[in-house]
């Protein structure tokens, strides 16, 4: 499911804002299911190189930067992951869940790279869409998916009121360096 319109705001996620200082400037950032580009623009404003991907990239056309690369990619159509392992200093995912991609997302991080992931969780049904369990994380699912692969820096499983009521899970985790 692509960009489930968690917010109509152009403000970047507070989770991304809170942890953006941890993102290394050592390589490009991948913004998955970039939608209107609210995170893309935020990261460009911080001086990063960003690769933004989505099934529909038309809303990204308004963003102009020599550090932005846009690719139309349908990540839910069976085909090989289009990026090499270890390519990204960070991968940002918000309001999107396609479980088969999670191993590729983790493998896409460079050593020291940061995963910032935030999406809907079980319990969101009482607030509205999404309600399909295929698009809702199970309790502790983000932790389970990253354990043994990434170093968890922050995790939350909670109900939020802003930008609209929702049940979400979010994690920030890094690919361990050789010395960790």
C-alpha positions in Angstrom: 0.0 0.0 0.0 1.5 3.3 -1.1 1.4 6.4 1.1 -1.7 6.0 3.1 -2.2 9.8 3.6 -1.4 9.8 7.3 -1.2 13.6 7.2 -2.4 16.3 4.9 0.3 18.6 6.3 3.5 19.3 4.5 5.3 19.2 7.8 7.8 16.4 8.1 7.1 13.7 10.7 8.0 14.8 14.2 9.8 11.4 14.5 12.1 12.2 11.6 12.7 15.8 12.9 13.6 14.5 16.3 16.2 12.1 15.0 17.4 13.8 11.8 20.6 15.0 13.5 21.7 11.3 13.7 21.6 10.9 9.9 25.2 10.7 8.5 26.1 12.9 5.6 28.2 10.1 4.2 25.9 9.1 1.4 22.5 9.4 -0.2 19.2 9.0 1.7 16.4 6.9 0.3 12.9 8.2 0.9 10.5 5.3 0.2 6.9 6.0 -0.8 7.9 9.7 -0.9 4.4 10.9 -1.8 4.4 14.7 -1.9 8.0 14.9 -0.8 7.6 16.4 2.7 10.5 14.3 4.0 12.5 14.7 0.8 12.3 18.5 1.1 13.2 18.5 4.8 16.3 16.4 4.1 17.3 18.4 1.2 17.1 21.5 3.4 19.4 19.8 5.8 22.0 19.4 3.0 21.5 15.7 2.2 21.4 14.0 -1.2 18.0 12.3 -1.5 16.7 9.6 -3.8 12.9 9.7 -3.6 10.9 6.8 -4.9 7.2 6.2 -5.3 4.7 4.5 -7.6 3.4 8.0 -8.5 6.1 10.7 -8.6 4.0 13.5 -10.0 3.8 15.3 -6.7 7.6 15.3 -6.4 8.0 17.4 -9.5 7.6 20.7 -7.6 10.8 20.0 -5.7 13.9 21.4 -7.5 17.4 20.5 -6.3 20.6 19.2 -7.9 20.8 16.8 -4.9 17.4 15.2 -5.6 17.0 12.1 -7.7 13.4 10.8 -8.4 12.5 7.3 -9.5 9.1 5.9 -10.3 9.2 2.5 -8.6 6.3 0.2 -7.9 7.8 -1.7 -4.9 4.9 -4.1 -4.7 5.3 -5.5 -8.1 7.5 -8.6 -7.9 10.9 -7.8 -9.3 14.4 -7.4 -7.9 15.1 -4.6 -5.4 16.5 -1.8 -7.6 19.3 -0.8 -5.2 22.6 -2.4 -4.1 23.1 -3.5 -0.6 24.8 -0.9 1.7 24.0 2.0 -0.6 22.3 4.4 1.8 23.3 6.6 4.7 19.7 6.5 5.8 16.4 5.1 4.7 13.2 6.9 5.6 9.8 5.2 5.5 6.6 6.7 6.8 3.0 5.6 6.4 3.9 2.7 4.3 4.2 -1.0 4.9 5.0 -3.8 2.5 6.5 -6.6 4.6 8.4 -8.3 1.7 10.6 -5.2 1.4 11.8 -5.1 5.0 14.9 -7.3 4.5 15.9 -5.2 1.4 15.4 -2.0 3.4 17.7 -3.3 6.2 20.3 -4.6 3.7 20.2 -1.2 1.9 21.7 0.6 4.8 25.4 1.4 4.7 27.5 0.6 7.8 26.6 3.4 10.3 23.4 4.1 8.2 20.1 5.0 9.9 16.7 3.6 9.5 13.8 5.9 10.4 10.5 4.0 10.1 7.1 5.1 11.2 3.7 3.6 10.2 0.4 2.4 11.4 -0.1 -0.4 13.9 -2.8 -2.8 15.1 -5.4 -0.7 16.9 -5.5 1.9 14.1 -8.9 0.5 13.0 -10.7 2.5 15.6 -9.3 5.7 14.2 -9.9 5.1 10.5 -7.8 3.9 7.5 -5.8 1.8 7.1 -7.9 -1.0 8.7 -6.5 -3.9 6.6 -4.2 -6.0 8.8 -1.8 -6.3 5.9 -1.0 -2.6 6.4 -0.9 -2.6 10.2 2.2 -3.6 12.2 1.7 -6.3 14.9 2.7 -5.5 18.4 6.6 -5.2 18.6 6.9 -6.1 14.9 9.5 -3.3 14.0 11.7 -4.4 16.9 11.4 -8.1 15.9 12.3 -7.3 12.3 15.4 -5.3 13.2 16.8 -7.4 16.1 20.0 -9.0 15.1 20.4 -6.7 12.2 20.4 -3.2 13.5 21.1 -1.4 16.7 17.8 0.1 18.0 18.2 3.7 19.1 14.6 4.6 19.7 11.2 2.8 19.5 7.6 3.8 20.2 4.3 2.0 19.9 1.6 4.5 20.8 -1.5 6.4 20.0 -0.9 9.9 18.6 -3.4 12.8 18.4 -1.5 14.8 15.8 -1.7 15.3 12.9 -4.7 13.1 13.4 -5.5 10.3 15.8 -3.8 7.0 14.9 -2.1 4.0 16.4 1.5 3.9 15.2 4.9 2.2 15.7 8.1 3.9 14.9 11.8 3.0 15.2 15.2 4.5 14.6 17.9 2.0 14.2 21.4 2.0 12.8 23.6 -0.6 11.0 26.3 -1.4 13.4 29.9 -0.4 12.5 32.5 -3.1 12.6 33.5 -2.0 16.1 30.0 -2.4 17.6 
